[in-house]
Amino acid sequence: MNRKIKVCHLSSVHPTFDVRIFQKECKSLAEAGYDVSLVVANGGEDKEVDGVKIYDVGQPSGRMERIFKYSRKVYQKALELDCDIYHFHDPELIPYGLKLMRRGKKVVYDIHENIPKQILYKEYVPRYVGKFISLIIDSWESKAIKRFNYNIVADPDTYARVSKITRRTHLVRNFVILDDIPIDWSNKKNAITYIGAIAQVRGIWDMLEVLNVIDVNLILAGRFANKELEEKVKSTPQWQKVDFRGFVGKEQVLQILQDAKIGLVPLHKTQKYLGAYPVKLFEYMNAGIPVIINKIPLWEEIVLGENCGLSVDTTNPQEFAKAIQFLLDNPEKAKEMGMNGYRAVREKYNWDTEKKKLLDVYKELSNQIEKH
């Protein structure tokens, strides 16, 4: 086949430059020689960035309009591009993935989360209703999963579920894109850091409690879950010890990681986090700083196995603070753990290792297309 294989990624939910979709998958495919397009619904302009052609169908006013109107708009634009392989990222696009299959297209479903299981633990969904909804979603999604050419999953928990449904399942984890971050402990501040979405379930109150116990500053970067939480947090006495950077870009993240001595992952033990890897864990490791995580077995396999940090009950202020103080009081041990994490990311937990799996799927699909 003389022409390039045309690939289209579709999402009606995620931001245009989503790390997994755009920064990792789309850019990797473009670098590998594929003709790559991305269709989104964020109200931006059509443009080409890093070899990826981006098409935006507009921004919905709410969830219902997104699901019932803009998901169709995303599909229609994607269909108009007439690509060989379609790769979609949201459950609401499943009906359109099936339509593309009927048109003879190769279709990949990228499953970011174990949604049937997570529905059971949503606080706003009554337990008896949640079980019913979970069963319906599981049955509906499972039938579709069997029909797609490939299913790509982001975490081991989802892989365990989907691989039982079909052997055409590949685990492509959200490991970090390697960056060359200068590691200079002599210039670090007396600071710990948390970078990511800010919410109760992500440990914001636990981190503030720590600031009551020990003398350290918290460099905090990200968006608050809602305005009410933001106002409550900023009204606390501990806020004086918080260096709040807001939502930051890549360059600012790298600077924070150079400044901080410890990276925190205090996400609570909810179903959403028990079976998934937090990307921030690998970002901290990539920066050569030790990490402190909540006691979640999947994370402990990496952190304790690589000896790159500590695992404690982060909802216990005294225990959490004790771990932080230990690393602050023992800088040589902290540096050793940080470098252990740095080496582990370089050797194993990076996007280069996962990119090969993605490209293997596309190579097989491309060979099938060429044969026809």
N, C-alpha and C positions, 0 to 999 in steps of 0.2 A: 504494500500500500504506500503510495507516494505522498499522500497528504497526511497532515497531522491528525491524530485522533482528537475529536472535539469533546470536551468535558464541561459539564455544567453542574455547579453546586447550588443548591436551593435552601434558603431559610427564610421563613416568615417571622421568626422570633428573635434571632440573635443579631447583635450589632454588626455593622458592615465589616469591621476589622477584628472580629472575634479571633482570639488567639488560636483556638483549635482549628476553626474553619478556614480563616484567611491566612493567618501568619504561618501555620504549620502545613495544613493539607493543600490549600490552593497554591501557595507559593512553591511548595515542594513539587507539585505536579507541573507547574509552569517551568520550573528549573529543569525538570526531567524531559521537557520537550513537548508536552501536551498543550493544546490550544484550550485555555481555561477561562471559563466565564463564571461569575457569581451573581445570583439574583437574590435581592434582599428587599425588605419593606421598612425602610428607615427614614424616608423623606429626603434622601440625599441626591446628588447629581450622578449621572452616568459618567464613568471615567475609567481609565486604565491605570493601575498601580502595580508596580513590580511584576509586570507581565500578565496580570490578571484583569480581564475586562469585567467591570462592575456595572450591573444594571439595577436601578432602584425603582420600584413600582409605586412609591409613595408611603406615607405613614398612616396607619389606622388610628382612629380616635380612642379605641378601647379594645379589650380582649375579644369581645364577641365579633366586632367588625374585623378584627385580624383573622379570627378563625374562619368566619363564614364568607368574607369578601376578599381579604387580601391574600389569603393562602391560594385562592383561585387565581388572583392576579399574578402571583409569583409563578404559578404553574403555567399560565398562558404565555408569560414572557419567556420562560424557559423553553416551552414548546416551540415558540417562534424562532429560537436560536438554532433549532434542529441539530442537536448534538448527538454523539454516539453513546456517551455514558452520562447518566444523570445520578447525582449523589446528593441525597436530601438529609436534613438534620432535625426535623421536628415531627412528632407523632401526628400533628394535624395535617401533614402533607402525605400521609400514607395513602389516602384514596387517589391522590394524583400520581404517586409512585406506581400504583397498580395500573392506572390509565396508561402511563408511559410503557409499562411492561406489555400491555395489550397492543401498543403501537410498534412493538418489536425492539424497543430500546433496552440497553443494559442499564440496570438500576441497582444502586447501592444505598442501603439505609444505614445511616450513622446514628447509633443509639447511645446517647450521652449518659442516660441514667436508667436505673431499674424503676420505671414509673409505677407498675402495679404494686410493688412492695412499698414505695414511698407514699402512695395514696393512703395506705393503712395508718400512717403516722402523721398525717397532716392535722395540726391542732384545730383548724377550722372545719374539719370534716368529722361528724359524729362517727363513732367506731362502727356501729351497725351499717351505716350508709357507706362508710369507707370500704368495708369488706365486699359489699355488693358492687360498688364501682370498680374496685380492684379486680374482681373476677371478670367483669365485662371487658375491661381494658385488656386484661391478660389474654382472654380468649380472642378478642378482635385483633390485637397486635400479633399474637402467635400465628394466626392463620395467614396474615400478610407476610410475616417474616419468612415463612416457608416458600413463598413465591418469588422473593427478590433474588437477584443473581448473587449478591453478597450482603452480609450484615457486618458492619464494623462496630465494635463496642469499645468504650473508653476505660472500663474498670473491671476488675476480676469478678465482682458480684454480678454485674450484668452479663458478663461472659458466661458464668456458670448457668444462668437462666437460659440465655439464647442458644448456647451451644447444644443444649439438650433438645432444642426444637429443630435445629438444622445444623449440619456439619459445615455449611457455607458461612462460617462465622470466624472473624478474625479480631483478636485483641490488639488494638492500637492505642497505647496509653498516652496520657497527656504529660509526658515527661518534658522537661524544660529545653528550650532552645539555648544552646551554649553561647554565653557571652564572656568576653575577656574583661573581668572586673578586677581592677587593681586591689590587691589585698595588702593593706598596710595597717597593722594594729597600733602603731605609734600615733596615728592620727584619729583613732576612733574616739567617739564621745562616750560619756557614761550613760549609755542609752540602750534600751531594748526596742524592738520594732514589731509592728504588726501591719501587714499590707494586704488589703482585700476588703470585701464587703463588711460593713459594720452593723452587727445585730446582736441581740441578746444570745441567740443560739450559737453565735460565732465567738462568744466569750468576751464581749466588751466590758460587762460589769465585773467579770473575773479579773481582767487586766487592771481595771481601776482599783479594785480591792488590793491588789498587790502594791500599788503606789502608796497605800496607807501604811504598808508594813516595812518597806525598804526605801532607801534613798537612791532612786534611779528615775530617769526620764523615759517616757514612752513616745517614740516617733510613730505616729498613727497616720496611715494613708488609706483612703478609700471613700466610698459613699455610705452614708447612713441609710438604714432600711426605710426610715420614714422621718418626717420632721419632728414628730413628738419625741422619738427616741433621741434625736440630735439635741433638742432643747434640754431634755432631762440630763443627758450626759454632760453637756457644757455647763450646766448649773452646779455641778458637784465641786467640792473643794479640790479633788484630785486633778481636775482639769488644768490647774496651774502647772502641773508637771507633765502635761501632754503637749508635744510639738505636732500640731495637726496640719498636715499638708494637703488635705482634701483628695480629690481624685487626681492622680498623677500619671504622666506618660512614662515611657520606658526609660528615658534619660534620667528623670527624677527618681525613679525606682532604683536605678543603679547607684545613684548618689546616696540614697538612704541606706542601701545595703553596705556601702563603704563606711558610713558613719556609725552604724549600730554594731554592738558587740554580740547580741543574741537575737535570733528570730523566733517568734512565738506562733504556735499553731494551737490555740485553745478552743477549737471547735467542739461543741458538745457531742455526746454520744447519741445522736439521732440516726435514724435509718439512712438519711441522706449522706451522712459522712462515714458511717461504719464500713461501707463497702467501696469507698472511692478514695483516690489519691488527691490530696490538696496540692495544687500546683505551687503554692507559696512555699511548701516544704522544700521542693527541689530548687526554687529560686534562692532560698536561704543557703542551701548546701552549695549551690553554684557560686555563691559569693564568699564561701570559705568561713562562714560563721556557724557556731553551734546552734542547735535548735532545741526548743522545749515543746513537747507535744502532749496532748491529752492521751490518756491510756487507751488507745484504740489499737487492737492487735495488728491490723493491716499496716499501720504506720510504724508500729514497734518493730516489725520484721525488718524494716529498712533502718530506722534510727538506732535501735539497739544492735542490730546485726552489723551495721557499719561503724558502730561506736562514734556516732557523729552528734550526739545530743542526749537529752534526758527525757524520760517519760514519767509524768506525774498526774495526779488528779488535779487538773487546772481549775476545777470548781471549788477546791479547798485552798483558800487564800494563804494559809500558813505553809502548806506543802508546796504550792506554786512559788511563793516568795523564797522559800528555802532553796529551791533548785536554781532560781535566778541568782541569788546571793552567792551560792557555791561557785557558779561560773564567773561571777564578777570578782570574787576573792581569789580565784585560781586561774589567772590569765593564761598560764602555760597550758593547763589542761583544756581551757576553752579553745585556745589556738589549735591544739592537737585534734580536738573533736572537729573543729571547723575544717581543718585540712583533710581529715578523714572523709568528711562529707563532700568536699571539693573533688577529691580523687574518685569517689564513688560515682558522682554525677558524670565526670569525664569518661569513666569506663563503662557505666551501665545505664544510669537513669537520665538519658538525654534523648532529644527528638531524633537524632541521627539513627539511633537503634530502632526506633519505631517507624521512621520514614521508610525504611527498607520493607517493612511489612505492608505498608500502604502501596508502595510501588509494585510489590509482588502481585497484589490483587489486581492492579491496573494492567500489569503486563499480561496476566491471564485473560482478562476481559478483552484487551487489545488483540491478543492472538485469536480469540473467538471471532472477533469482528473481521479480522483480516481473512479468516478462512471462508467467510461468507461474502 
